[in-house]
């Protein structure tokens, strides 16, 4: 990967909205396979922002 890749800024509000929407959607799905994919997607979106913040907090402690 190139070092000059531009990253977009993602807000915690947007992440929270998307995670909530995915969780709501997963309650309407009967397929366990689709639920698993939605949960994985939700987790991936969550860690776009919160994983970095938690690591920074742990490093500061």
Biopython code that builds the backbone (N, CA, C, O; Angstrom):
import numpy as np
from Bio.PDB.StructureBuilder import StructureBuilder

atoms = [
    (1, "UNK", "N", (0.834, -1.185, 0.000)),
    (1, "UNK", "CA", (0.000, 0.000, 0.000)),
    (1, "UNK", "C", (0.875, 1.244, 0.000)),
    (1, "UNK", "O", (2.002, 1.235, 0.496)),
    (2, "UNK", "N", (0.351, 2.271, -0.546)),
    (2, "UNK", "CA", (1.085, 3.520, -0.647)),
    (2, "UNK", "C", (0.908, 4.354, 0.617)),
    (2, "UNK", "O", (-0.140, 4.311, 1.262)),
    (3, "UNK", "N", (1.949, 5.113, 0.963)),
    (3, "UNK", "CA", (1.884, 5.966, 2.148)),
    (3, "UNK", "C", (1.036, 7.213, 1.930)),
    (3, "UNK", "O", (0.681, 7.891, 2.895)),
    (4, "UNK", "N", (0.705, 7.526, 0.681)),
    (4, "UNK", "CA", (-0.042, 8.750, 0.402)),
    (4, "UNK", "C", (-1.551, 8.509, 0.261)),
    (4, "UNK", "O", (-2.251, 9.299, -0.374)),
    (5, "UNK", "N", (-2.041, 7.432, 0.846)),
    (5, "UNK", "CA", (-3.472, 7.145, 0.819)),
    (5, "UNK", "C", (-4.188, 8.143, 1.724)),
    (5, "UNK", "O", (-3.776, 8.375, 2.861)),
    (6, "UNK", "N", (-5.257, 8.723, 1.207)),
    (6, "UNK", "CA", (-6.049, 9.649, 2.011)),
    (6, "UNK", "C", (-7.141, 8.875, 2.731)),
    (6, "UNK", "O", (-7.794, 8.012, 2.144)),
    (7, "UNK", "N", (-7.332, 9.188, 4.000)),
    (7, "UNK", "CA", (-8.353, 8.537, 4.800)),
    (7, "UNK", "C", (-9.474, 9.524, 5.080)),
    (7, "UNK", "O", (-9.236, 10.700, 5.355)),
    (8, "UNK", "N", (-10.689, 9.028, 5.007)),
    (8, "UNK", "CA", (-11.807, 9.896, 5.330)),
    (8, "UNK", "C", (-12.011, 9.918, 6.838)),
    (8, "UNK", "O", (-11.667, 8.965, 7.538)),
    (9, "UNK", "N", (-12.562, 10.996, 7.320)),
    (9, "UNK", "CA", (-12.858, 11.099, 8.741)),
    (9, "UNK", "C", (-14.221, 10.477, 9.001)),
    (9, "UNK", "O", (-15.203, 10.803, 8.334)),
    (10, "UNK", "N", (-14.268, 9.592, 9.964)),
    (10, "UNK", "CA", (-15.512, 8.921, 10.333)),
    (10, "UNK", "C", (-15.840, 9.340, 11.760)),
    (10, "UNK", "O", (-15.004, 9.225, 12.657)),
    (11, "UNK", "N", (-17.049, 9.820, 11.964)),
    (11, "UNK", "CA", (-17.426, 10.284, 13.299)),
    (11, "UNK", "C", (-18.027, 9.146, 14.122)),
    (11, "UNK", "O", (-18.544, 8.167, 13.583)),
    (12, "UNK", "N", (-17.944, 9.304, 15.427)),
    (12, "UNK", "CA", (-18.539, 8.305, 16.311)),
    (12, "UNK", "C", (-20.061, 8.293, 16.170)),
    (12, "UNK", "O", (-20.690, 7.247, 16.329)),
    (13, "UNK", "N", (-20.654, 9.448, 15.873)),
    (13, "UNK", "CA", (-22.107, 9.495, 15.661)),
    (13, "UNK", "C", (-22.519, 8.633, 14.472)),
    (13, "UNK", "O", (-23.508, 7.903, 14.534)),
    (14, "UNK", "N", (-21.750, 8.727, 13.396)),
    (14, "UNK", "CA", (-22.070, 7.924, 12.213)),
    (14, "UNK", "C", (-21.895, 6.438, 12.509)),
    (14, "UNK", "O", (-22.730, 5.618, 12.125)),
    (15, "UNK", "N", (-20.814, 6.100, 13.187)),
    (15, "UNK", "CA", (-20.575, 4.698, 13.545)),
    (15, "UNK", "C", (-21.711, 4.189, 14.422)),
    (15, "UNK", "O", (-22.224, 3.092, 14.200)),
    (16, "UNK", "N", (-22.104, 4.972, 15.408)),
    (16, "UNK", "CA", (-23.194, 4.561, 16.299)),
    (16, "UNK", "C", (-24.493, 4.339, 15.530)),
    (16, "UNK", "O", (-25.211, 3.373, 15.786)),
    (17, "UNK", "N", (-24.795, 5.235, 14.588)),
    (17, "UNK", "CA", (-26.021, 5.093, 13.783)),
    (17, "UNK", "C", (-25.980, 3.835, 12.929)),
    (17, "UNK", "O", (-26.967, 3.104, 12.848)),
    (18, "UNK", "N", (-24.853, 3.581, 12.297)),
    (18, "UNK", "CA", (-24.733, 2.415, 11.419)),
    (18, "UNK", "C", (-24.805, 1.125, 12.231)),
    (18, "UNK", "O", (-25.485, 0.178, 11.834)),
    (19, "UNK", "N", (-24.114, 1.085, 13.354)),
    (19, "UNK", "CA", (-24.155, -0.110, 14.208)),
    (19, "UNK", "C", (-25.585, -0.359, 14.687)),
    (19, "UNK", "O", (-26.054, -1.497, 14.672)),
    (20, "UNK", "N", (-26.269, 0.685, 15.106)),
    (20, "UNK", "CA", (-27.658, 0.531, 15.563)),
    (20, "UNK", "C", (-28.555, 0.032, 14.428)),
    (20, "UNK", "O", (-29.412, -0.826, 14.643)),
    (21, "UNK", "N", (-28.360, 0.563, 13.235)),
    (21, "UNK", "CA", (-29.165, 0.136, 12.087)),
    (21, "UNK", "C", (-28.898, -1.330, 11.745)),
    (21, "UNK", "O", (-29.828, -2.077, 11.440)),
    (22, "UNK", "N", (-27.646, -1.734, 11.797)),
    (22, "UNK", "CA", (-27.313, -3.133, 11.514)),
    (22, "UNK", "C", (-27.888, -4.065, 12.574)),
    (22, "UNK", "O", (-28.373, -5.151, 12.258)),
    (23, "UNK", "N", (-27.830, -3.637, 13.825)),
    (23, "UNK", "CA", (-28.409, -4.449, 14.898)),
    (23, "UNK", "C", (-29.920, -4.570, 14.733)),
    (23, "UNK", "O", (-30.489, -5.643, 14.932)),
    (24, "UNK", "N", (-30.563, -3.469, 14.369)),
    (24, "UNK", "CA", (-32.008, -3.498, 14.135)),
    (24, "UNK", "C", (-32.337, -4.415, 12.960)),
    (24, "UNK", "O", (-33.279, -5.205, 13.027)),
    (25, "UNK", "N", (-31.570, -4.309, 11.901)),
    (25, "UNK", "CA", (-31.789, -5.154, 10.726)),
    (25, "UNK", "C", (-31.627, -6.628, 11.074)),
    (25, "UNK", "O", (-32.392, -7.468, 10.600)),
    (26, "UNK", "N", (-30.649, -6.941, 11.890)),
    (26, "UNK", "CA", (-30.410, -8.349, 12.230)),
    (26, "UNK", "C", (-31.576, -8.956, 13.010)),
    (26, "UNK", "O", (-31.761, -10.173, 12.992)),
    (27, "UNK", "N", (-32.361, -8.127, 13.690)),
    (27, "UNK", "CA", (-33.518, -8.659, 14.415)),
    (27, "UNK", "C", (-34.656, -9.038, 13.474)),
    (27, "UNK", "O", (-35.579, -9.748, 13.874)),
    (28, "UNK", "N", (-34.597, -8.573, 12.234)),
    (28, "UNK", "CA", (-35.661, -8.864, 11.276)),
    (28, "UNK", "C", (-35.326, -10.034, 10.364)),
    (28, "UNK", "O", (-36.144, -10.430, 9.533)),
    (29, "UNK", "N", (-34.131, -10.587, 10.513)),
    (29, "UNK", "CA", (-33.646, -11.637, 9.620)),
    (29, "UNK", "C", (-33.803, -13.000, 10.281)),
    (29, "UNK", "O", (-33.508, -13.162, 11.465)),
    (30, "UNK", "N", (-34.260, -13.961, 9.519)),
    (30, "UNK", "CA", (-34.405, -15.318, 10.046)),
    (30, "UNK", "C", (-33.154, -16.159, 9.831)),
    (30, "UNK", "O", (-32.841, -17.021, 10.652)),
    (31, "UNK", "N", (-32.448, -15.924, 8.760)),
    (31, "UNK", "CA", (-31.272, -16.722, 8.419)),
    (31, "UNK", "C", (-30.135, -16.478, 9.412)),
    (31, "UNK", "O", (-29.721, -15.340, 9.632)),
    (32, "UNK", "N", (-29.643, -17.558, 10.001)),
    (32, "UNK", "CA", (-28.516, -17.449, 10.927)),
    (32, "UNK", "C", (-27.247, -17.009, 10.194)),
    (32, "UNK", "O", (-26.408, -16.313, 10.766)),
    (33, "UNK", "N", (-27.111, -17.406, 8.951)),
    (33, "UNK", "CA", (-25.942, -17.018, 8.160)),
    (33, "UNK", "C", (-25.934, -15.514, 7.922)),
    (33, "UNK", "O", (-24.905, -14.858, 8.083)),
    (34, "UNK", "N", (-27.076, -14.976, 7.540)),
    (34, "UNK", "CA", (-27.166, -13.529, 7.311)),
    (34, "UNK", "C", (-26.964, -12.777, 8.624)),
    (34, "UNK", "O", (-26.289, -11.748, 8.648)),
    (35, "UNK", "N", (-27.538, -13.275, 9.707)),
    (35, "UNK", "CA", (-27.334, -12.642, 11.014)),
    (35, "UNK", "C", (-25.853, -12.598, 11.365)),
    (35, "UNK", "O", (-25.359, -11.589, 11.868)),
    (36, "UNK", "N", (-25.152, -13.681, 11.102)),
    (36, "UNK", "CA", (-23.721, -13.731, 11.404)),
    (36, "UNK", "C", (-22.957, -12.697, 10.580)),
    (36, "UNK", "O", (-22.057, -12.032, 11.092)),
    (37, "UNK", "N", (-23.317, -12.562, 9.307)),
    (37, "UNK", "CA", (-22.663, -11.556, 8.464)),
    (37, "UNK", "C", (-22.971, -10.143, 8.955)),
    (37, "UNK", "O", (-22.086, -9.288, 8.977)),
    (38, "UNK", "N", (-24.211, -9.894, 9.347)),
    (38, "UNK", "CA", (-24.583, -8.576, 9.855)),
    (38, "UNK", "C", (-23.849, -8.265, 11.157)),
    (38, "UNK", "O", (-23.408, -7.134, 11.363)),
    (39, "UNK", "N", (-23.715, -9.248, 12.028)),
    (39, "UNK", "CA", (-22.981, -9.045, 13.280)),
    (39, "UNK", "C", (-21.507, -8.766, 13.011)),
    (39, "UNK", "O", (-20.903, -7.909, 13.655)),
    (40, "UNK", "N", (-20.935, -9.491, 12.062)),
    (40, "UNK", "CA", (-19.535, -9.255, 11.704)),
    (40, "UNK", "C", (-19.361, -7.854, 11.115)),
    (40, "UNK", "O", (-18.401, -7.151, 11.430)),
    (41, "UNK", "N", (-20.286, -7.469, 10.274)),
    (41, "UNK", "CA", (-20.248, -6.131, 9.683)),
    (41, "UNK", "C", (-20.360, -5.064, 10.769)),
    (41, "UNK", "O", (-19.619, -4.081, 10.764)),
    (42, "UNK", "N", (-21.282, -5.265, 11.691)),
    (42, "UNK", "CA", (-21.471, -4.328, 12.790)),
    (42, "UNK", "C", (-20.196, -4.197, 13.617)),
    (42, "UNK", "O", (-19.800, -3.092, 13.987)),
    (43, "UNK", "N", (-19.568, -5.312, 13.902)),
    (43, "UNK", "CA", (-18.317, -5.303, 14.663)),
    (43, "UNK", "C", (-17.220, -4.562, 13.908)),
    (43, "UNK", "O", (-16.479, -3.773, 14.494)),
    (44, "UNK", "N", (-17.121, -4.815, 12.618)),
    (44, "UNK", "CA", (-16.101, -4.143, 11.805)),
    (44, "UNK", "C", (-16.319, -2.636, 11.771)),
    (44, "UNK", "O", (-15.363, -1.866, 11.867)),
    (45, "UNK", "N", (-17.561, -2.214, 11.636)),
    (45, "UNK", "CA", (-17.866, -0.781, 11.625)),
    (45, "UNK", "C", (-17.537, -0.178, 12.991)),
    (45, "UNK", "O", (-16.941, 0.897, 13.067)),
    (46, "UNK", "N", (-17.917, -0.854, 14.052)),
    (46, "UNK", "CA", (-17.645, -0.380, 15.411)),
    (46, "UNK", "C", (-16.149, -0.132, 15.611)),
    (46, "UNK", "O", (-15.748, 0.902, 16.146)),
    (47, "UNK", "N", (-15.337, -1.081, 15.180)),
    (47, "UNK", "CA", (-13.898, -0.967, 15.396)),
    (47, "UNK", "C", (-13.211, 0.018, 14.455)),
    (47, "UNK", "O", (-12.016, 0.273, 14.604)),
    (48, "UNK", "N", (-13.935, 0.571, 13.499)),
    (48, "UNK", "CA", (-13.348, 1.625, 12.673)),
    (48, "UNK", "C", (-12.928, 2.811, 13.528)),
    (48, "UNK", "O", (-11.948, 3.492, 13.224)),
    (49, "UNK", "N", (-13.672, 3.051, 14.593)),
    (49, "UNK", "CA", (-13.381, 4.221, 15.418)),
    (49, "UNK", "C", (-13.054, 3.857, 16.858)),
    (49, "UNK", "O", (-12.141, 4.441, 17.442)),
    (50, "UNK", "N", (-13.766, 2.919, 17.439)),
    (50, "UNK", "CA", (-13.615, 2.667, 18.867)),
    (50, "UNK", "C", (-12.381, 1.856, 19.215)),
    (50, "UNK", "O", (-11.859, 2.006, 20.320)),
    (51, "UNK", "N", (-11.896, 1.017, 18.340)),
    (51, "UNK", "CA", (-10.691, 0.243, 18.620)),
    (51, "UNK", "C", (-9.501, 1.168, 18.832)),
    (51, "UNK", "O", (-8.724, 0.980, 19.768)),
    (52, "UNK", "N", (-9.355, 2.167, 17.963)),
    (52, "UNK", "CA", (-8.244, 3.108, 18.074)),
    (52, "UNK", "C", (-8.328, 3.923, 19.357)),
    (52, "UNK", "O", (-7.309, 4.169, 20.001)),
    (53, "UNK", "N", (-9.530, 4.343, 19.732)),
    (53, "UNK", "CA", (-9.705, 5.133, 20.951)),
    (53, "UNK", "C", (-9.367, 4.314, 22.187)),
    (53, "UNK", "O", (-8.731, 4.822, 23.111)),
    (54, "UNK", "N", (-9.785, 3.051, 22.215)),
    (54, "UNK", "CA", (-9.512, 2.197, 23.364)),
    (54, "UNK", "C", (-8.016, 1.937, 23.500)),
    (54, "UNK", "O", (-7.488, 1.934, 24.612)),
    (55, "UNK", "N", (-7.332, 1.719, 22.385)),
    (55, "UNK", "CA", (-5.892, 1.495, 22.432)),
    (55, "UNK", "C", (-5.175, 2.737, 22.945)),
    (55, "UNK", "O", (-4.223, 2.629, 23.717)),
    (56, "UNK", "N", (-5.624, 3.910, 22.521)),
    (56, "UNK", "CA", (-5.010, 5.157, 22.972)),
    (56, "UNK", "C", (-5.229, 5.353, 24.472)),
    (56, "UNK", "O", (-4.325, 5.790, 25.184)),
    (57, "UNK", "N", (-6.426, 5.031, 24.947)),
    (57, "UNK", "CA", (-6.716, 5.155, 26.374)),
    (57, "UNK", "C", (-5.870, 4.184, 27.189)),
    (57, "UNK", "O", (-5.358, 4.539, 28.250)),
    (58, "UNK", "N", (-5.724, 2.962, 26.692)),
    (58, "UNK", "CA", (-4.925, 1.964, 27.402)),
    (58, "UNK", "C", (-3.449, 2.348, 27.417)),
    (58, "UNK", "O", (-2.755, 2.091, 28.401)),
    (59, "UNK", "N", (-2.967, 2.952, 26.354)),
    (59, "UNK", "CA", (-1.568, 3.366, 26.288)),
    (59, "UNK", "C", (-1.299, 4.531, 27.240)),
    (59, "UNK", "O", (-0.203, 4.649, 27.790)),
    (60, "UNK", "N", (-2.301, 5.389, 27.431)),
    (60, "UNK", "CA", (-2.141, 6.550, 28.306)),
    (60, "UNK", "C", (-2.207, 6.156, 29.782)),
    (60, "UNK", "O", (-1.714, 6.884, 30.644)),
    (61, "UNK", "N", (-2.806, 5.026, 30.066)),
    (61, "UNK", "CA", (-2.982, 4.600, 31.471)),
    (61, "UNK", "C", (-1.712, 4.052, 32.073)),
    (61, "UNK", "O", (-1.702, 3.656, 33.238)),
]
sb = StructureBuilder()
sb.init_structure("model")
sb.init_model(0)
sb.init_chain("A")
sb.init_seg("    ")
for serial, (resi, resn, name, xyz) in enumerate(atoms, 1):
    if name == "N":
        sb.init_residue(resn, " ", resi, " ")
    sb.init_atom(name, np.array(xyz, "f"), 0.0, 1.0, " ", f" {name:<3s}", serial, name[0])
structure = sb.get_structure()
